[in-house]
């Protein structure tokens, strides 16, 4: 087994949610659709500067060029997904080629591993980026980095917290409008209607943000799925609609909250797990006092 020296790269991952639970026929259909979509989205990129990787639940692409091209690629995948339920994430970090005699050639490294973790945590149809990618993009293209806004944090199974960023739809739309300003004026009305419809659709499905204020600590479950430990987990996103949030801190009784947030709504769940002090037991009556009180009662009853 041989490995090349590590290199810094942008990694774009597109995963199919609940892939293992789907039928074989559905897995084949979705996997083929994702692969075709990513191959089309990669066409503007230089073949010698990109690496397409097969993943169990989807595909990944490593780019050795600027992070800006990786964000463009992720955006094309997201826009072209249509009815494909995809989780899309972008990370920037080290990767290295691996040539294994039994498994063939591949890539390893934190750049790829973190991108896979963030893609699994992303909401369907939503693009998330790591802090490392956002910082690399800021050096490469400050204007494009401005289109990424904070989207909370994710704590993985190794209790590592990852800052998440997502495309700021207002900044992204403003950029598209500036580019479209050179278009023909006759299409202005049609363009306005199309953007208005898109704004309505995006607002309808914008995720809700749940803030956490848990002391001293607790494991947070959303609809039965562990999201992480709070702290450090301070906030997370959920799709609009009904959810059950449960916070556990054994041996305390768990906190269970049923929520029904609307699109883009922000909610706060605060709770303190406090150990109750044992109740003070009443003092035992003094035996001598009890005998004396009984004797006095007897004397009064017989007239002494």
C-alpha positions as CSV (number, residue, x, y, z in Angstrom):
1,X,0.0,0.0,0.0
2,X,1.4,3.4,-1.0
3,X,0.3,6.9,-0.3
4,X,1.2,10.2,-1.9
5,X,2.1,13.4,0.0
6,X,-1.0,15.2,1.3
7,X,-2.4,18.2,-0.6
8,X,-5.0,20.9,0.3
9,X,-8.1,20.6,-1.7
10,X,-11.8,21.6,-1.7
11,X,-14.1,18.6,-1.4
12,X,-17.8,18.6,-2.5
13,X,-20.0,15.8,-1.3
14,X,-23.5,14.9,-2.4
15,X,-25.2,12.2,-0.4
16,X,-28.6,10.5,-0.7
17,X,-30.4,10.4,2.7
18,X,-31.6,7.1,4.2
19,X,-29.8,5.3,1.3
20,X,-29.5,2.0,3.2
21,X,-33.3,1.8,3.9
22,X,-34.3,2.1,0.3
23,X,-35.0,-0.8,-2.0
24,X,-32.2,-2.0,-4.3
25,X,-34.1,-0.7,-7.4
26,X,-34.5,2.7,-5.8
27,X,-30.8,2.8,-4.7
28,X,-29.7,2.1,-8.3
29,X,-32.0,4.8,-9.7
30,X,-31.0,7.5,-7.2
31,X,-27.3,6.7,-7.4
32,X,-27.3,6.8,-11.2
33,X,-29.2,10.1,-11.1
34,X,-26.7,11.6,-8.7
35,X,-23.7,10.4,-10.7
36,X,-25.1,11.8,-14.0
37,X,-25.9,15.1,-12.3
38,X,-22.4,15.5,-10.9
39,X,-20.7,14.6,-14.1
40,X,-22.7,17.3,-15.9
41,X,-21.9,19.8,-13.2
42,X,-18.2,19.1,-13.5
43,X,-18.0,19.8,-17.2
44,X,-16.7,23.4,-16.9
45,X,-13.8,22.1,-14.7
46,X,-10.4,21.0,-16.0
47,X,-10.2,17.2,-16.0
48,X,-6.7,17.2,-14.6
49,X,-7.7,19.4,-11.6
50,X,-10.6,17.3,-10.3
51,X,-11.1,13.8,-8.9
52,X,-14.5,12.1,-8.9
53,X,-14.9,9.6,-6.0
54,X,-17.6,7.0,-5.5
55,X,-19.2,6.9,-2.0
56,X,-21.6,4.4,-0.6
57,X,-24.4,6.9,-0.4
58,X,-23.5,9.2,-3.3
59,X,-20.5,10.9,-4.8
60,X,-17.6,13.2,-3.8
61,X,-15.5,15.5,-5.9
62,X,-12.0,16.8,-4.9
63,X,-10.8,20.0,-6.6
64,X,-7.2,21.2,-6.5
65,X,-8.1,24.6,-8.0
66,X,-9.6,27.6,-6.2
67,X,-12.4,27.2,-3.6
68,X,-14.5,29.5,-5.7
69,X,-14.8,26.8,-8.3
70,X,-15.8,24.3,-5.6
71,X,-18.7,26.6,-4.5
72,X,-19.8,27.0,-8.1
73,X,-19.8,23.2,-8.5
74,X,-21.8,22.7,-5.3
75,X,-24.3,25.4,-6.5
76,X,-24.7,23.7,-9.9
77,X,-25.4,20.3,-8.2
78,X,-27.9,21.9,-5.8
79,X,-29.8,23.7,-8.6
80,X,-29.8,20.7,-10.9
81,X,-30.9,18.2,-8.2
82,X,-34.6,18.7,-9.0
83,X,-36.5,15.9,-7.2
84,X,-33.3,14.1,-6.1
85,X,-33.1,14.3,-2.3
86,X,-29.5,15.4,-1.7
87,X,-27.4,16.5,1.2
88,X,-24.6,18.7,-0.1
89,X,-21.5,19.8,1.8
90,X,-18.2,21.6,1.0
91,X,-15.0,21.4,3.0
92,X,-11.4,22.4,2.6
93,X,-8.6,20.4,4.0
94,X,-5.8,17.8,3.4
95,X,-6.3,14.8,1.2
96,X,-3.8,12.3,-0.2
97,X,-4.0,9.6,-2.8
98,X,-3.9,6.0,-1.6
99,X,-3.0,3.0,-3.7
100,X,-4.2,-0.2,-1.9
101,X,-3.4,-3.6,-3.5
102,X,-6.7,-5.1,-2.4
103,X,-9.1,-2.1,-2.8
104,X,-7.4,-0.2,-5.6
105,X,-6.8,3.6,-5.7
106,X,-8.7,6.2,-3.6
107,X,-8.4,9.2,-1.5
108,X,-8.2,9.7,2.3
109,X,-7.7,12.6,4.6
110,X,-9.6,15.0,6.9
111,X,-10.7,17.1,3.9
112,X,-12.8,14.2,2.7
113,X,-13.8,12.8,6.0
114,X,-15.2,16.1,7.4
115,X,-17.0,16.8,4.1
116,X,-18.8,13.4,4.5
117,X,-19.7,14.2,8.2
118,X,-21.2,17.6,7.3
119,X,-23.1,16.2,4.3
120,X,-24.8,13.6,6.6
121,X,-25.8,16.5,9.0
122,X,-27.1,18.8,6.2
123,X,-30.8,19.2,5.6
124,X,-32.2,17.8,2.3
125,X,-31.7,20.3,-0.5
126,X,-29.5,22.6,1.6
127,X,-25.8,23.3,1.0
128,X,-23.6,23.6,4.0
129,X,-19.9,24.6,4.2
130,X,-17.3,24.2,6.9
131,X,-15.4,27.1,8.6
132,X,-12.2,25.9,7.0
133,X,-13.8,26.2,3.5
134,X,-15.3,29.6,4.3
135,X,-11.9,30.9,5.4
136,X,-10.1,29.5,2.3
137,X,-12.8,31.1,0.1
138,X,-12.3,34.4,1.8
139,X,-8.7,34.4,0.7
140,X,-9.5,33.3,-2.8
141,X,-12.7,35.4,-3.4
142,X,-13.8,37.7,-0.6
143,X,-17.0,38.6,-2.5
144,X,-18.1,35.0,-2.8
145,X,-17.2,34.4,0.9
146,X,-19.7,37.1,1.8
147,X,-22.5,35.0,0.4
148,X,-21.9,32.4,3.1
149,X,-23.6,33.1,6.5
150,X,-23.4,31.3,9.8
151,X,-25.8,28.3,10.1
152,X,-25.1,27.0,13.6
153,X,-22.9,24.1,14.6
154,X,-22.8,20.3,14.4
155,X,-21.2,18.0,16.9
156,X,-20.2,14.7,15.4
157,X,-19.9,11.2,17.0
158,X,-16.3,12.0,18.1
159,X,-17.7,15.1,20.0
160,X,-16.0,17.4,17.6
161,X,-17.9,20.6,16.9
162,X,-18.0,22.0,13.4
163,X,-19.1,25.5,12.5
164,X,-21.5,25.5,9.7
165,X,-22.1,28.0,6.9
166,X,-24.7,28.1,4.2
167,X,-25.5,30.2,1.2
168,X,-27.1,33.5,2.2
169,X,-30.0,33.5,-0.2
170,X,-30.3,37.3,-0.1
171,X,-26.6,37.9,-1.1
172,X,-26.8,35.1,-3.7
173,X,-29.9,36.6,-5.3
174,X,-28.3,40.1,-5.3
175,X,-25.3,38.7,-7.1
176,X,-27.6,37.0,-9.7
177,X,-29.5,40.2,-10.1
178,X,-26.3,42.2,-10.8
179,X,-25.3,39.7,-13.5
180,X,-28.8,39.7,-15.0
181,X,-28.8,43.6,-15.1
182,X,-27.1,43.4,-18.5
183,X,-29.9,41.4,-19.9
184,X,-32.7,42.5,-22.2
185,X,-35.2,44.9,-20.5
186,X,-38.1,43.2,-22.2
187,X,-37.6,40.2,-19.9
188,X,-37.6,42.2,-16.7
189,X,-41.2,41.5,-15.8
190,X,-40.9,37.7,-16.4
191,X,-37.6,37.7,-14.4
192,X,-39.3,39.5,-11.5
193,X,-42.1,37.0,-11.4
194,X,-39.7,34.1,-11.5
195,X,-37.6,35.5,-8.7
196,X,-40.7,36.3,-6.6
197,X,-41.9,32.7,-7.0
198,X,-38.5,31.4,-6.0
199,X,-38.4,33.6,-2.9
200,X,-41.8,32.4,-1.8
201,X,-40.7,28.7,-2.3
202,X,-37.4,29.2,-0.5
203,X,-39.1,31.0,2.4
204,X,-41.6,28.3,2.7
205,X,-38.9,25.6,3.2
206,X,-36.4,27.7,5.1
207,X,-35.2,25.7,8.2
208,X,-36.0,26.7,11.7
209,X,-33.2,27.3,14.2
210,X,-33.4,25.9,17.7
211,X,-31.2,27.5,20.4
212,X,-30.1,25.5,23.4
213,X,-29.5,26.6,27.0
214,X,-28.8,23.4,28.9
215,X,-27.1,23.2,32.2
216,X,-24.9,21.6,33.3
217,X,-25.1,19.3,30.2
218,X,-27.3,16.9,28.3
219,X,-27.6,14.6,25.3
220,X,-29.9,16.1,22.7
221,X,-32.1,13.9,20.6
222,X,-34.4,15.2,17.8
223,X,-37.1,12.7,16.7
224,X,-35.1,9.9,18.4
225,X,-31.8,10.8,16.6
226,X,-28.8,12.0,18.7
227,X,-27.7,15.5,17.6
228,X,-24.9,15.9,20.1
229,X,-24.1,17.0,23.6
230,X,-25.1,20.5,24.9
231,X,-22.8,22.1,25.6
232,X,-20.9,22.4,23.3
233,X,-23.9,22.0,21.0
234,X,-25.6,25.5,21.1
235,X,-28.0,25.4,18.2
236,X,-29.2,23.2,15.3
237,X,-31.6,23.4,12.4
238,X,-34.8,21.4,11.7
239,X,-37.2,21.4,8.9
240,X,-40.5,23.4,9.6
241,X,-43.1,21.2,11.2
242,X,-43.6,19.0,14.2
243,X,-40.6,17.5,16.0
244,X,-39.9,16.0,19.4
245,X,-36.8,17.3,21.2
246,X,-35.5,15.2,24.2
247,X,-32.6,16.1,26.4
248,X,-31.1,13.4,28.7
249,X,-28.9,13.7,31.7
250,X,-29.0,10.4,33.7
251,X,-30.1,9.9,36.4
252,X,-32.4,12.9,36.1
253,X,-35.7,12.5,34.3
254,X,-35.4,13.5,30.7
255,X,-36.7,16.8,29.3
256,X,-39.1,16.2,26.4
257,X,-40.5,19.1,24.4
258,X,-42.8,18.9,21.4
259,X,-42.2,21.8,19.0
260,X,-43.8,22.9,15.7
261,X,-41.6,25.7,14.3
262,X,-42.5,27.6,11.2
263,X,-40.1,28.4,8.3
264,X,-37.0,30.4,9.5
265,X,-38.5,30.6,13.0
266,X,-36.0,30.7,15.9
267,X,-36.9,29.0,19.2
268,X,-35.0,28.5,22.5
269,X,-35.1,25.5,24.7
270,X,-33.7,26.2,28.2
271,X,-33.5,23.6,31.0
272,X,-31.3,23.0,34.1
273,X,-30.8,19.5,35.5
274,X,-30.8,20.1,39.3
275,X,-30.3,17.4,41.9
276,X,-33.1,17.6,44.5
277,X,-32.0,17.7,48.1
278,X,-33.3,14.9,50.3
279,X,-36.2,16.0,52.4
280,X,-35.5,16.5,56.1
281,X,-37.0,13.8,58.2
282,X,-39.0,14.9,61.2
283,X,-37.2,14.4,64.5
284,X,-38.1,11.3,66.5
285,X,-40.2,12.0,69.6
286,X,-38.4,11.8,72.9
287,X,-39.4,8.7,74.8
288,X,-39.3,10.4,78.2
289,X,-41.5,13.2,76.9
290,X,-44.0,10.7,75.5
291,X,-44.2,8.8,78.9
292,X,-44.6,12.0,80.8
293,X,-47.4,13.3,78.5
294,X,-49.2,9.9,78.8
295,X,-49.0,10.0,82.6
296,X,-50.4,13.5,82.7
297,X,-53.3,12.5,80.5
298,X,-54.1,9.5,82.7
299,X,-54.1,11.6,85.8
300,X,-56.4,14.1,84.3
301,X,-58.8,11.4,83.2
302,X,-59.2,10.0,86.8
303,X,-59.5,13.4,88.5
304,X,-56.0,13.8,90.1
